[in-house]
Amino acid sequence: MKKQSSFFSKIISSFAITILILMLFIYGISSAIIKRHYKSTLTQNLINVNKSISYKIQDYFSNAEKLDSFIKDFGNQINTRITIISLDGLVLADSDKDPKQMENHKYRPEIEKAINGETGSSTRYSKTLKTEMLYVAIPLQNDNQIYGIVRSSLYMNDVTFLINDLRKNLLMFSTFIFLLSIIISAILSKNISKPVELLIEAAKQVSKGNFNTKVFLGRNDDINILAESFNEMTEEIQNLFQKIKREKESLNCIISSLDEALMVINIDGKVILTNDNIKKITTKEMTNRPFWEIIRDENFEKFITKIKNEKINFSEEWNWDNKYFLCSFGYAHLKNEIVIVFHDITKKKEMEIIKKEFVSNVSHELRTPLTAIKGFVETLIEEEKQEDKLHYLQIIDKNTNRLINIVKDLLILSNLEEKIQIEKEPINLEELIKEQHKVFERKMNEKSLKFNIISDKNLSDFSGERFRLEQMFINLLDNAIKYTDNGKINIYLSEKRNNVEIIVEDSGIGIKDNHFPRLFERFYVVDKSRSRKIGGTGLGLSIVKHIVLLHDGNIQVESKVGKGTKFIINLPKV
């Protein structure tokens, strides 16, 4: 209620201040106008007195005593002071004082104007009478010749008294009008403030969540339109609130039903939302706390910094508390929030580790018996003379070699997957490729394939591990030769910003787009019949990819069926 009373008091006080300012303005203007008008009237009366006496003065002007006597009698009769002055300023007669004792009046403002033929008037303090006076002077003329000045004057005390009396009456009237205006303003203010107070009270109820509040004023004015708009607004707010509530409940239901842990972090790093599955990460309470207080991990902080700076969505594997998670990071641009979904891939990782260990162990175990088998088969081939038996031994030898190559590639791949620390050294890539070309020169000549190396003139040495890069080029060249029956193989070397770009391009049979996603998987073969014919293991491109990743690079493939394939490798120089 305090605020409602304040609203009414503001309206009435605004009215009161406005009316008071107007009344003071009117009072001041009225007083000035009345004073000016009354003074103008008195001035005109004195002019008339001067004119009425000027006709009689001429008869006495030559006799100073008679003139003074006449002026004193006439002044007493009309209760007005009259003074006769010569053109040189000497006082010849005065109704109140002895003219001989009076000062020269030549330089008085009203006298100066009268000497020049004009009507002069002035209000000033009289040293002779010791009071403020109103003076009016006109020239005395005979045949259009000025021969003297007649001046009449009145005491301003009487004028001031009359004006003050008028001001007093005007002030009383103004006070009455002011009080009446305040009463009317109070009635009008109450008429305005009452519906506004109802609207304020209704707004309070809405702010407390009571959206059923309505205001009915029963008026036919703008305030009633405001009340109707308020009622429509509350209905709309209620509908929106219910809609948001349903959406929030639906969102909470979806979040709760997620099998994955969910975390939402604001731009300051504070956790603002989690679901129940966050317990897979930690059992500590995280909401409204900085994430680094709970998750103290350098890699996780790097992920958060990355998404803050780059504002792009990405996924990264993360190891935490002997568990493996695939973390999907998403940036909500509207609210500058980071959404993280933790996919628990611990079992998958454990299976991969078991699988890798199994492959590695099996490869090691198979290498010895396969080497023995190959040795005995070669011995039998050398000693066998019968053609039919020799044919079978050669098939055994071919497949034994294929198994040995598979085991060898599996061991290489297993070693690469360990993510060992590579030993880098400056390498001239063009020279390295030329050395590997010599290994395949005979096979290229058999197919009449042209081989070209196109390199930047100022290509600097690349810092990498020579043995691994040799394996990479061997597998890429071997792959290109196997799937290119005629044409050419080109290798392009160039520097782009801080990367070395390597493009291995052939004019072979090409690869369909649907094979791209699985192209670098182990044992994945595009053309199985051709692979069996040429003895491919399906591990070459997988080895290439791991070597590229070991050098912190990336590899892409472009291909069109019948036109060839292009492998694009980018390796960072630093």
C-alpha positions, 0 to 999 in steps of 0.5 A: 500500500505504501507504493500505491499512496506514493503514486497518488501523492506523485500525481497530486503533487505534480498537479499542485506544483504545476498549478502553483507555478502557473498561479505565481506566474499569473500573479507576477504578470498581473501585478506588473500589468496593473502597475504599468496600467495604473501608472500610465493612467496617472501619467495621462491624468497629469498630462491633462492637468498640464494641458488644462493649466498651460492656457492660464499660465501665459497671462502670469508668466511675465510676473513671477510673484503672480505666477507663483501665487496662482500655481500654489492656489491651483495646486492646492485645489486639485491636490497636485504639485505643479512646477513652472520652469524656464527654458534655462532650467530655473524654477519660476513657480512651485505649488509646494515649495519656494521656487527661489530655494529649488535647484536648477531643473534643466537636466532632469529627464522629463525637463530635457524631453519637454525642452525638445518639444516632447512629453517627458515623464519620470519616476524618482526620489525627490530630494526636496520632498524626501519621497518618491514622485511621478513627474510629467512635463510638457512644453509651454508654447505660443505661436509654436514657440516654446517659452517654458515648461509646466510639470505636474507630479504625484506622490508614489506612496498613494500609488504604491498603497493602491497597488499593494491593496490590489496585489493583496486582493489578487493574492487572496483570489489566487489562493482561493483558486489554488485551493479549489484547483488542488481539490479538483486535482485530488478528485481527478488524481484519485480517479486516475490513481485508483485503477492504476493501483489496481493494476499495480496490485494485479502485477504483484500477484502475477509476479508471485506466479498467480496468472489467473489475476484479472483487472475489470474497471468498467470504464470507457477510456484508455486506462480500461484498454490498458486493463484489457491488455493486461488481462490478455498479457496475463493469459498469454504469459500463463500459456507461455509459462505452461508451454515452457514448463512442459518443454522443461519437463520433457527436456528433464525427462530426456536428459534423465533417460540418457545412458550417457553422462551429461554436463553443461558448463557456462563461459566462466567454467561453472557447471550449471547442469548435470544428469544422474549419470554424471556419477559415472564420472564422479560422486561429488556434487558438481552443480554451481561449482567450477569444473576444475574443482572436481575434474582435475585433469590437464587433458580435459582442461585442454578440451575446454580451452579448445572449444572456448577458443574455436567454438566448434563441435568435436569429439575426443577420447578421454581417460579418467579414473581407469575409465575411457570416455568418448567426449562429445563437446558442443558449443551453444552460441546463443548462451555461450555454454558448453555441452559435454556428453560422456560416452562410456567406451571402457568395455570397447577400449578393453576389447580393443586392447585385448584384440590388439594383444591377441593379434600381436601375440598370435603374430609373434607365435605364427612368425616362427612356424610360418618361417619353418613351413616356408623353409621346408616348402622351398626345400621340397620345391627344389627337390620335387621333379614331378610337375603336378606335385610341384604345382601344389607346392608352389601354391603352398609357398605363395600362400605361406608368403602371403601369411608371412606378409600379413604377420609382418604387417600386423606386427608393424601395425601393432607397434604403431598402435602403441604410440611410441615416441618417434625419433625425428631427424631432418629428412629430404623427402624428395631424396627419400621418395627416389630411394623407395622408387628404386624398390618398385622400379622393376614392377613399374617398368613391367606395367610401363608406368610413368613416375614423376616427383613434382616438388617446390624449388625451395622445399626445406627438410622435414623433421620426422622418423625416416624408417616410418616415412619409408614404410609410409611411401612403400605402402602408398607406392605399392598400393598405387602400382597394384591398382594401376594397370597403365598410365602414371604415378605422380607425387607432389611435394609442397609447403603450405603455411606450417605444413608439408603437403604430400599428394600421391596420385595415380591413374588407376581403377579408382575407388567408389565413394561408399568405400571411403569411410572404411578405407583405412580400416585393417583388413578392409579390401575394396576389390577382394578378387583383385586383392587375392590375385595380387596378394594384398594384405588389407593392412597397407593403408591402415599402416599409412594412416597410423604413421601419419597420425604418429607425425600429428598429421592427417590424410584424405582421399579423393578418387573417381572410378576409372580415373584414378585415386589421390591420397593427400597427406598434411604433416606439420613441420613443427 
